[in-house]
Amino acid sequence: MVKDGDVHGGAIRLGTATAGVIGVAEGIETSLAIRAATGMPVWPVLSASLMRSFEPPEGVTEVVIWADRDLPDRKGRKAGQDAAEVLQARLLEGIRASIKIPDASSSTDVSVDWADVYTSSGLTGFPARAKLLNPSNPSDIHCQEGFHSA
């Protein structure tokens, strides 16, 4: 959405919500990797700053936020995780929202996104589809299969 020259709230709609559920991620490649691994429709929002303002369309009841695991900047901020937390807090006012963050790689000096996970681990790096769509406890920070949600 463009308002007074500012772009915010939108995403590239790669597919339609399934049973009221969509995923969001920063990049197009990341969104396509998640879709290939899970079957979930995932919409890229193009950046961490735009993720903060994402507005799901009418009829969406759950958003899975596929955040990047970013290295901290000089002030300790982690762009991907911080943006995901802001979006989750805002959405929880009416929409179920969970965050998925890739496990840290063996090297702590590199950022990781879900496209990296798909390239390095294939399907084994992703959560099971049933766990994604029906988590028993959406605030559970430890999940199965090499990932965690925050």
Summary of the structure (lengths in Angstrom):
residues: 150
radius of gyration: 14.4
end to end distance: 27.6
largest distance: 44.2
contacts: 465
relative contact order: 0.17
helix: 30%
strand: 20%
